[in-house]
Amino acid sequence: MNLAMVAPHERRVKDLWTDENRRWNKDRVHAIYGNFLGDQICNLPIGDKDHRDRVVWFHNPHGFYYSKSAYSWLMLKLVGFDPHRCFFWKAIWKLKTLPKICVFIWRGFRQDCPRCGAEKETLIHTLKDCPTARTILSIGGLDNKLLVKEYDCCIDWLEDVMHVLNKKATADFIIVLWNSLNNRNNFIFRGKEDNAQVVWERAKTLSHDFRIYNLMNDPIIPATPICKIWEKPPRGYAKVNFDAAINKNKTSYGFIIRDEEGFVIGGGGGFKEETLSAEWAKLYAFEESLKKARALNISKIVFETDNASLVNRVKKHGRDITIMGTRINEIQIVMGNFHSATICWANHSGNRVADFICKNAIAKSCNWDFNLDYPLEIHD
């Protein structure tokens, strides 16, 4: 916020809209708060004069606060939850082991390590990097690559492990982690710690036919993800694939429009000197692709993106009272001008052309707009 720009009559954000037409004074908002925060403020809807404000809970689409929602939000933030990891958490809860062992995977803490003296005892340090924990895992025969590789977040390590181990082996592996954590707690609260071999043997007794590796079965998460190609839209429809990219202080968008036979009928890309969050950047790309589709007078259209969160927000429009929810409601009005318009999720491998366009736009700081005569780079 630029305090030097604030006038005496502009001490509140409310003072930055005009009462006559109840619109934001965008020039003043951007001058005081900058482009990024200024855009967020200007996207706030201004109600009627008789409309009463109310306090809303931002982390609930309906705006209602209750303690369970706050607890859920804090826990999900702690463990690094995002829509792309839904399968990971579902796989954890389906493991055939004690419920309390599954629950322990959600725990996290930060303090000095009481065993090895590390400056910060993060969850990844406690379960993997602490010398005692690493010795326990080494006895079990865990792949050394999974032990020496550096991770900032425990969930990233667990996901890599699940790309190697099958369902039975993953359950055994988590039992080892649970016993390793109990050993650490015994050291803190009882002043007693067993050696690595004893901890390993204790974990072994909890699981019948215990083994870390079982090469007879497939890993719980496939090591090589299935590559899905772009699919043609239904007959009579056009399909728009869009994407966005963020690099330092720039945000770019890219989209490609193809007909029911897969022929390119239009597309484009561009950038702006502004940094947005991933979800806002995707929304920016969505809006630009909508403009092009309307300019081409397409009546039936399918929009595709590899951002599941945005797709869910658009499909649940009208129930989200956040700033982004308001913007999406406005987009829904535009989508209503088509005879038929839907949005769906696409695998990243099926969204490669849009990904290329937005990355090229941000790398070269250029703008594209093309119809049937699309560039050779797109063809390649």
N, C-alpha and C positions, 0 to 999 in steps of 0.2 A: 504494500500500500504506500502510495506517494503522499505523505502527510503535507508536503509543501504545496500540493495542488488542492488541498481541501479548503473550501471556503467556509466562513462561519455558519452559513445556512445549509451546509452539507455535512452535518455531523452524523447523520444517520443514513443508512443505505436507502431508506424510504424517501429521503429528500432528493434522490437522484431520478425520480420519475415526475412527469408532468401531470398535474391533476386534471387538466382539460381533457386529454385523450387517454390518460392513464397508460402511458408508454414510457419505457426507460429512455433516459437521455444517454444514448449509447456512447457518444463522444466523451461525456464527462465520466461515465463509468469506466471506460477503458483508460482514460487519462489518469484516473486515481488508482485503479486496481490492476492495471496491466491487461494484456490481451487474454491470457488464459482464464484468470479469475473473473475478468470482466465478462467474458462469454458465458461463464457459469451464472453470473448474476443476471445478465440480460435474458437468459433462458428461463428465469423464474417467472411464472405467470402472475400477473397482477389482477386481483379479483375486483369485483364491483365495489362501489363505495359502501354499500350496506353489508358487504361480505365480512364476516368476522374471522380473524386468524385463529389458528389453533396449533398447539405443539404436536409434532408427529415424530414417530420413531423411524429413522431413516433405514434401518436394517430389517424392516418388515414391509413388504409391498403394500399392506393395508394401513400402515402408519400407526398401528397400535403397539404400545410397549407393554410387555409383561416379562417377569423375571426369567421365564424359560427361554424366551427369544434372545435375551441378552446373554444368557449362559451358552446357548447354542452358537451364537455368533462368535463369542470369545473362544470357544473350543474349536470351531472350524478354522478360525484365524490362526490359532495356535498350531494345529496339526498341518496347516498348509493345504486345506481343501480347495479344490476348484472343480468345475464341471468335467474336465478331462480326466479326473481321477475317480470318477464314480465307480468304475469297474474295480479299481484297486480296493476301495473300502468294502464293496460288496463281496469281493473275494476273501477279504480278511474275516468277515462275519460268517462266511460259509465254511470256514475251516473246522474240521472235526477235532476240537480241543475244548478245554474248560472255558466257559464264558469270561471268567475273571482274567484269563490270559489274553483274550481278545481285547478286553477293556484296557489292559495295561499298555497296548500299542498307542493309545490316545494320550498318554501322559507326557509331560514335558516340564523342564525346570531349568533354572540358570543360577549358578553359584560356583564358588571355587571347588574344585574336585578334592574331596577329603582324602582320597587314596594316593593320587600321584602328584597333587599340588598344581595341576593345570589352572591357569587363570580363570577360565570359564568352564563350568561343567554343564555343557549343553547335552541334550538328549543323545545326539550322535556321538559325543565324546563318551558318555556313560556306557552306551551299548556297543560301540565299535572301537573307538580310539584309545580309551584307557588301557594301559598295558595288561591289567588283569583280565578285562573283557576280551581283548584281542587274543590272549593266550587260550581262553576258554573256546573261542570260535576256531582257533587254529587246531585244537585237539579234535574238534568235530570234522575237520577236513574242508572247511569252507574255502572256495576258490580264492587264492591269494590276491587276485585282481580286485575282488570285492572288499578286501581288507586294506589294501594300500592306497586305493583311489580316494581322493579327498572329496568330501561332500559338505555342503553348507547346511543342508536340511536332512533330517533323518528319513523323511518320507521318500526322498530321492534315492537313498541307499536301499530302502526296503523294496522300492519298485524295481531297481536293478536286480536285486536278489530274486524277486519273483519272476524275472525274465529267464532265470536259470533253473530254479527249483520247481518241481511239480507240487500238486496240492498236498500230498502226504509229507513230502520233505519240507514244505513251507511251514506246516503245522509243527513239525519237529524243531525247525529252526527257531520259531517264535517261542517254543517252550524253553529252549536254551537261553534266549534273551531274557525271558521272564525269570528264570533261575539266576541268571547273572545279575539282574536288577535286585533280586532278593538278597543276594550275597553282598551287594553294595550297601543295601539298607541295614543289614545285620552289622556291617562294619561301623555305620554311623550311629545307630541307636543302641547297639549292644557291645560295640567294641570288639567284635569277633568276626573274622573273615576266613572262609575256607579256601584252600588252594584250588587252582583251576581244574585239576583232575577230579576232585571231589564234587565240584559244581557240575561238571560234565556228567559224571556218573549219576548224580541225583536227577538231572534232566532226562537221562536215558531211561530211568525206571518209570518215568511218567508216561512214556510212549512205548507201546508194544511194537516190537520189530523196528526199533528206532534206527534211522539213518538220515544223514543230511542229503545225500545224493541218491537218486533212483533213476538211472538212465533208461529204464525200461519204459517209463511213461513220459508224456510231453510236459514241458514246463507249465506252471499255472498261468503265465502270460506268455504268448508266443514270442520267441526270440526275434523273429523277423515279421513285422506287421504285414498283414495282407494288403497288397497294393490294389486299390480300387480305381478304375478309370472313370472318365467323364461319361455320363449316360445321357442319351437323348431325351428331350422333354416329351410329354404326350402330344399326340397329333393335334395340330392347330395352335400349339403353344410355342413361344420363344423362351429361351433360358438365359438368365443373366448370372454369371459368376463374378463375385466381387471380393476384393481383399484390400487390406491396408498395411502400411509399414511405418515404423517409427525409428528415427535415427537422430540422436542428439536433439537438435532444436527444430527438426523437420518432421512433418507427417505427410504421407502420400496415400493416394488411393489408386486402384486399378480395377477395371471391369471389362468383361467380354460378353457380347450378346450373340447367341447362335440360334438358328431356327431348328425345326423338328428333324432336319436331316443332318444337322451339325455344321452347316455352313455359317460363316461369320457374317453378320449383317450390321455390326457396329461395335464400338467399344471406345475406351479412352482411359486416360490416367492424368494425374496432376499432383501437385504438392503445395504446401503452404508452410511458411516459416513459423511453426508453432508445434509444441509438443503436447500430444493428447494421450490419455490412457488408452490401452488396447481396445476396450469396448467402445469408447467414444470415437476412436479412429475408424473402427469397423462401421459405426453408425454414419460417420462422415462419408465413407465409401458407398454405403447403401443409398444415401440421399443423392449422391452424384450419379449413380447408376439409374436411379428412378428418373432423374431429369432427362437422361439420354433416351431411356425407353419411351417416355412420353413424347419426346421430340420425333421419334421414329414412328409414332402413331401405332404402336403395338397394342392389341386389344387383350390378348391372353398371354400371361407371362408367369414364369417361375423364377424366383430369386434364390440363389444358393450361396452359402458362406460356410467356412469351416469353424465359425465361432458359435458354439452351442448356446452360450449364455445370451447372445443377442437374439438368436432364433426364439428362445423361450420367452424373452421379454416382449418381442413383437407379437407372439401368439397369445400372450396373456395381457395384451394392451387393455387399458381401461381399469385395471386393478392395481397398477403401479403408480403411486402418487409422487415418486421422486422426480428430480429434474429430467432425468433421461426418460422416465415414463411419460412425462408431458410431451417431450419431443417425439416420442414414438407414437403417441396419440395423433399428433399432427401429421406424421408420415402415413398413418392409417387412412387419414382423410384423402391424401394424395393417391394411395393405393386403390381407394374406392372409385377413382376415375377410370380404372381399367375394367374391362368386362369381367376379367378374372385375374387375380393376382395373389400369389402365395409365396411364402418364404420357407425354406427348409435347410437342414444341415447337410453338408457334403464333406466327405473325407478330404483331407488336405491334398492327397495325390490326384483328386479329381478337380482341384481348384488351382492347378499349377500355372495356367496362363494368366489368370488375374494376379496371382502372386508375382509372376515375372514382370508384369506391367507396372505394378506399384513399386517394386524394388528398383526397376529401371528408372522410373520417374524420380525417385528420391535420390538415386545415385547421380543422375545427370541434371537434376533440378530442371526438368522439362515437363511440358504439358502435351498430352496426346488427345486427338479427337479424330476418329476415323469411322467410315461406314464400310461398304463392301470392299473398297480398295485399302485393305489393312496392310500395315508395314510388313516387310519381309521378316523382321525379327519375330513377329507374332506367328507367322507361318512356320518358321523353324522350330 
